[in-house]
Amino acid sequence: MTTKNNTDNFLKKTTTQIEDFWQNPLIRKLIIGLVIILLFLWAVSADTTKSGSDANARSLAVMPVVVTPVKRGDLTIYLYGLGAVTPINTVEIRSRVDGQLMQITFKEGEMVKAGDLLAQIDPQPFKVELELAQGQLVRDQALLNKAQVDLARYRKLLRQNSISPQLVDTKESLVREYQAAVKADEGAVTSAKLKLTYARITSPISGRVGLRQVDPGNIVNASDPRGIVKITQLDPISVVFPIPEDAIPRVKKLLESGKEVPVDIFDRSLKQKIARGRLLAIDNQIDASTGTIKVKAEVANPDDTLFANQFVNVKMPVETLVDALLIPTVAIQRGAPGTFVYRLNSDKTVSVVIVKVASTQGEVTAIAEGLTDGAIVVTEGADKLRDGAKVKIVGKQTDESNSGGY
């Protein structure tokens, strides 16, 4: 009985001490914090163990990949540029004489040929001017003829010592005066005829006329700030586009070779081919602000597909790499080792091979160093590979539609 009472007293005392201990706020916070720390450490340990297990599982997994063999072939290098269609000839038709515009003979936007009548200025004032000049010429020519006859008679009398030499000198001076007058009259007649010709305004080139700037009935002057209409030659037409200054030696070499260099013209999306032309010339100055130089191509435009100031994309071949080692561009990887590819080994593992790229053209890349003909490289699935990883081939890239056989 006594032992049981002692036990009960001990339990009550212990319970009271525990309750007093837990009631202490500082003690309670320390215990809760310790529990949280233990739970965090347990979670981190479990996650690390799982990550290590997953990494080991991935390292041992066989990765599915798509591969393609290295091939030899020719790779054409192109220059691309955003160009502007520029007319070879643009003429603003102006009046060369002053007068009233009587007639417009063209329709806005139509095609005209060189020599076609475009406008007619009132010719009557110039006809009158011509008649006056011709009349003055006839008068002065008659006076000249009379003076020449008189001079011949006076010279005869001088040889007979019938008159003084001074009279002959006077007649000679008069003849020269009339000769000068006749010469001036002939110039006036020519000028009047020229003005009469200028009253008919004709097209100096073949091309498309724009919108007229003046209406019939108005007075036009040679000094007017705006002309009557503009004519733009559309066939052939030129395309001007910039190329990088580093490409100048290649382009100069092409021009100096004397061979015709084709230039393909595409729409803005670079999907639809609009026309094909030829390389014509290169500018003589580099644009310091952009580091480019302008190049001009001439393009046949019989169907008026191209219009002046139209923006187009230009594709021009500048070099062909003959018998180069070619692989798809997607096989090229870049990382800590540099530029490399994953090469397939005979034991179905892959190795990292550092390569040197000679040139890249779209989906095809030419390799200068690092690979040999017939080697097999990974084109898809390389993002999960590492050196020595096991792989499973699920497909081969054999599309022959692209340059160089890819």
C-alpha positions in Angstrom: 0.0 0.0 0.0 2.8 2.3 0.8 4.7 1.5 -2.4 1.6 2.2 -4.5 1.2 5.6 -2.8 4.8 6.4 -3.5 4.4 5.5 -7.1 1.4 7.7 -7.5 3.1 10.6 -5.9 6.1 10.2 -8.2 3.9 10.2 -11.3 2.0 13.2 -10.1 5.2 15.0 -9.4 6.7 14.1 -12.7 3.6 15.1 -14.6 3.6 18.4 -12.8 7.2 19.0 -13.7 6.6 18.2 -17.4 3.7 20.6 -17.5 5.7 23.3 -15.9 8.5 22.7 -18.3 6.2 22.8 -21.4 4.6 26.0 -20.2 7.9 27.8 -20.7 7.6 29.6 -24.0 11.3 29.5 -24.8 11.5 25.8 -24.3 8.5 25.2 -26.4 9.9 27.3 -29.4 13.2 25.4 -29.2 11.5 22.0 -29.3 9.3 23.0 -32.3 12.3 24.4 -34.2 14.3 21.2 -33.6 11.4 19.1 -35.0 11.2 21.3 -38.1 15.0 21.0 -38.7 14.9 17.3 -38.4 12.0 17.0 -40.8 13.8 19.3 -43.4 17.0 17.2 -43.1 15.0 14.0 -43.7 13.3 15.5 -46.8 16.6 16.7 -48.3 18.2 13.3 -47.7 15.3 11.5 -49.3 15.4 13.9 -52.4 19.2 13.5 -52.8 18.9 9.8 -52.7 16.1 9.9 -55.3 18.0 12.3 -57.5 21.1 10.1 -57.4 19.0 7.1 -58.2 17.4 8.9 -61.2 20.8 10.1 -62.4 22.2 6.6 -62.2 19.1 5.3 -64.0 19.5 7.9 -66.8 23.2 7.1 -67.1 22.4 3.5 -67.6 19.3 4.1 -69.9 19.6 3.6 -73.6 18.7 6.9 -75.3 16.8 6.8 -78.6 18.4 8.9 -81.4 18.2 9.7 -85.1 21.5 9.6 -87.0 22.8 10.4 -90.4 26.0 9.6 -92.2 28.6 12.2 -93.2 28.6 12.7 -97.0 30.7 14.3 -99.6 29.2 16.8 -101.9 29.2 20.4 -103.3 27.8 23.2 -101.1 26.8 26.5 -102.7 27.3 29.5 -100.5 24.7 32.3 -100.9 24.5 35.9 -99.9 21.1 37.2 -98.7 20.0 40.7 -98.6 16.9 43.0 -98.4 16.8 45.0 -101.6 14.8 47.7 -103.2 13.6 47.7 -106.8 15.1 50.7 -108.5 14.3 51.8 -112.1 17.3 52.0 -114.4 15.8 55.2 -116.0 13.3 57.6 -114.5 12.4 60.8 -116.4 10.3 63.7 -115.2 8.7 65.2 -118.3 8.9 69.0 -118.3 8.1 71.7 -120.8 11.1 73.2 -122.5 9.1 76.3 -123.7 6.5 78.6 -122.2 2.9 78.3 -123.4 -0.6 77.0 -122.9 -1.0 73.3 -122.5 -3.5 72.4 -125.2 -3.7 68.6 -125.0 -2.6 65.5 -122.9 -2.4 62.4 -125.1 -1.5 59.7 -122.5 -3.6 57.8 -120.0 -2.3 57.8 -116.5 -0.6 54.5 -115.7 -0.3 53.3 -119.3 2.8 52.0 -121.0 4.4 54.3 -123.6 7.2 53.9 -126.1 10.1 56.2 -126.8 8.9 58.9 -129.3 5.2 58.7 -128.4 3.4 62.1 -128.1 2.6 62.9 -124.5 1.4 66.5 -124.6 0.9 69.4 -127.0 1.6 73.1 -126.2 -0.1 75.8 -128.3 2.2 76.0 -131.4 0.7 79.3 -132.9 3.1 81.7 -131.1 6.1 79.7 -132.3 4.8 79.6 -135.9 4.5 83.4 -135.9 8.0 83.7 -134.4 9.3 81.4 -137.2 7.6 83.4 -139.9 9.1 86.7 -138.6 12.6 85.1 -138.4 12.3 83.8 -141.9 11.1 87.2 -143.2 14.0 88.9 -141.6 16.4 86.4 -143.1 15.0 87.0 -146.6 15.3 90.7 -146.1 18.9 90.6 -144.9 19.8 88.1 -147.6 18.6 90.5 -150.2 20.6 93.3 -148.7 23.6 91.1 -148.6 23.2 90.2 -152.3 22.9 93.8 -153.3 26.0 94.8 -151.2 28.0 92.0 -152.8 27.1 93.2 -156.3 28.1 96.7 -155.4 31.4 95.5 -154.0 32.2 93.7 -157.2 31.4 96.8 -159.3 33.6 99.0 -157.0 36.5 96.7 -157.1 36.4 96.8 -160.9 36.4 100.6 -160.9 39.3 100.6 -158.4 41.3 98.5 -160.8 40.6 101.2 -163.4 41.7 103.9 -160.9 38.3 105.4 -161.2 37.5 105.5 -157.5 39.4 105.8 -154.2 40.3 102.7 -152.2 38.3 104.0 -149.2 35.0 103.5 -151.1 35.9 99.8 -151.7 36.8 99.4 -148.0 33.4 100.8 -147.1 31.6 98.4 -149.4 33.6 95.5 -148.0 32.6 96.4 -144.4 28.9 96.7 -145.5 29.1 93.2 -147.0 30.5 91.8 -143.8 27.8 93.5 -141.8 25.0 91.9 -143.9 26.7 88.6 -143.7 26.6 88.8 -139.9 23.0 89.8 -140.0 22.1 86.8 -142.3 24.0 84.5 -139.9 22.0 85.9 -136.9 18.7 85.5 -138.9 19.6 81.9 -139.7 20.1 81.3 -136.0 16.7 82.9 -135.2 15.0 80.7 -137.8 16.6 77.6 -136.2 15.6 78.7 -132.7 12.0 79.3 -133.8 11.9 75.9 -135.5 13.3 74.3 -132.3 10.7 76.0 -130.1 8.0 74.7 -132.5 9.4 71.2 -132.1 9.5 71.6 -128.3 5.7 72.4 -128.4 5.2 68.7 -129.1 6.3 66.9 -125.9 7.3 63.3 -126.7 8.5 60.4 -124.4 12.3 60.1 -124.3 12.2 56.5 -123.0 9.8 53.5 -123.0 8.1 52.9 -119.7 5.0 53.5 -117.6 3.7 57.0 -117.1 2.5 58.0 -113.6 -0.2 60.5 -112.6 -0.2 63.8 -114.4 0.7 66.9 -112.5 -1.0 69.5 -114.7 -4.2 69.7 -116.6 -4.8 70.9 -120.2 -5.6 74.7 -120.4 -2.9 75.7 -117.9 0.1 77.8 -118.8 3.3 75.9 -118.4 6.8 77.3 -118.1 10.2 75.8 -118.5 11.0 77.0 -115.0 8.1 75.2 -113.3 9.2 73.4 -110.2 7.1 70.3 -111.1 6.8 68.6 -114.4 3.9 67.3 -116.4 4.3 63.6 -115.6 7.0 61.0 -114.6 7.9 58.0 -116.8 9.6 55.0 -115.2 11.4 52.3 -117.2 10.2 48.9 -115.9 11.8 46.5 -118.3 14.6 45.8 -117.6 14.7 47.1 -114.0 17.3 46.9 -111.3 17.5 45.8 -107.7 19.8 47.4 -105.2 20.7 45.5 -102.1 23.5 45.7 -99.4 26.1 43.0 -98.7 28.6 42.8 -95.8 31.9 44.4 -96.4 33.6 41.0 -95.7 31.9 39.7 -98.9 33.4 42.3 -101.2 36.4 40.2 -102.3 34.1 37.4 -103.3 31.8 39.6 -105.3 34.6 41.5 -107.0 36.1 38.2 -108.0 32.8 37.2 -109.6 32.5 40.5 -111.5 36.1 40.3 -112.7 35.6 36.7 -113.9 33.3 37.9 -116.7 30.8 35.1 -116.0 27.1 35.9 -115.5 26.2 35.6 -111.9 22.5 34.8 -111.3 20.5 36.7 -108.7 17.2 35.4 -107.5 14.5 37.7 -106.4 12.0 36.5 -103.7 9.1 38.1 -101.9 9.3 39.4 -98.4 8.8 36.0 -96.8 11.6 34.5 -98.9 9.3 31.7 -100.0 8.1 32.7 -103.4 10.6 33.4 -106.2 9.5 36.4 -108.2 12.2 36.8 -110.8 15.8 36.1 -111.7 18.4 38.6 -112.8 22.1 39.0 -113.1 24.8 40.8 -111.1 25.5 44.2 -112.7 27.8 46.3 -110.5 29.1 47.1 -107.0 29.2 50.5 -105.4 32.5 52.3 -104.8 32.0 53.2 -101.1 31.2 51.3 -97.9 28.5 52.6 -95.7 30.5 53.3 -92.4 27.3 53.2 -90.3 26.3 49.7 -91.3 29.5 48.1 -92.6 27.8 47.2 -95.9 28.2 48.1 -99.5 25.5 48.4 -102.2 25.3 45.9 -105.1 23.1 46.3 -108.2 21.4 43.5 -110.2 19.6 43.8 -113.5 16.3 42.0 -113.8 14.1 41.3 -116.8 10.6 42.5 -116.0 8.4 41.8 -119.1 5.3 41.2 -117.0 5.7 44.2 -114.7 6.1 41.9 -111.7 8.4 44.3 -110.0 7.5 47.9 -109.2 9.8 50.8 -108.4 10.7 51.1 -104.7 9.3 47.6 -104.0 11.1 45.7 -101.1 12.3 42.3 -102.0 14.7 39.6 -100.7 17.7 38.7 -102.8 19.6 35.5 -102.9 22.9 35.4 -104.8 25.5 32.5 -105.0 29.0 33.6 -104.3 31.0 30.4 -103.9 30.8 26.6 -104.2 32.6 24.3 -101.9 33.5 21.3 -104.0 33.6 17.8 -102.6 33.2 19.0 -99.0 32.2 16.9 -96.0 28.6 17.7 -95.3 26.3 17.1 -92.3 22.9 18.5 -91.2 23.3 21.7 -89.3 21.2 20.3 -86.5 24.0 17.8 -85.7 26.2 20.7 -84.6 26.4 21.2 -80.8 28.0 23.9 -78.9 29.2 23.7 -75.3 32.2 23.7 -73.0 34.3 21.6 -75.4 33.5 24.1 -78.2 31.8 23.1 -81.4 31.3 19.3 -81.5 29.1 16.5 -82.7 28.1 13.1 -81.2 29.6 10.4 -83.4 28.1 6.9 -83.3 30.5 4.1 -82.5 30.3 0.5 -83.5 29.3 -0.6 -80.0 26.2 1.6 -80.1 27.7 4.3 -77.9 28.4 7.9 -78.8 31.6 9.9 -78.6 32.1 13.7 -78.4 34.1 14.8 -81.5 35.3 18.4 -81.7 34.8 19.7 -85.3 35.8 22.8 -87.2 33.0 24.3 -89.4 34.0 25.5 -92.8 30.7 27.1 -93.8 27.0 26.8 -93.0 24.3 27.2 -95.6 20.8 26.8 -94.1 20.2 23.2 -93.1 23.6 21.9 -94.3 27.1 22.5 -92.8 30.4 21.8 -94.3 33.0 20.4 -91.9 36.7 21.3 -92.4 38.2 19.2 -89.6 37.1 16.5 -87.1 35.1 14.0 -89.2 35.7 11.6 -92.1 33.6 10.4 -94.9 31.1 7.8 -93.8 31.1 8.6 -90.1 27.6 8.6 -88.5 26.5 11.6 -86.4 23.5 12.1 -84.2 20.9 14.6 -85.5 18.1 14.2 -83.0 18.1 13.4 -79.3 21.6 14.9 -78.6 20.3 17.1 -75.8 20.2 14.1 -73.3 23.5 12.5 -74.4 26.9 12.5 -72.9 30.2 11.1 -74.0 30.1 7.2 -73.9 26.3 7.0 -73.6 24.4 4.0 -75.0 22.0 4.8 -77.7 19.3 3.2 -79.7 18.8 4.2 -83.3 15.2 4.9 -84.1 15.6 6.5 -87.5 18.1 7.8 -90.1 17.9 11.1 -91.9 17.9 10.3 -95.6 16.2 13.3 -97.1 17.9 14.1 -100.4 15.9 17.2 -101.2 18.3 19.7 -99.5 21.7 21.0 -100.7 24.5 18.5 -100.5 22.2 15.5 -100.2 20.3 16.4 -97.0 
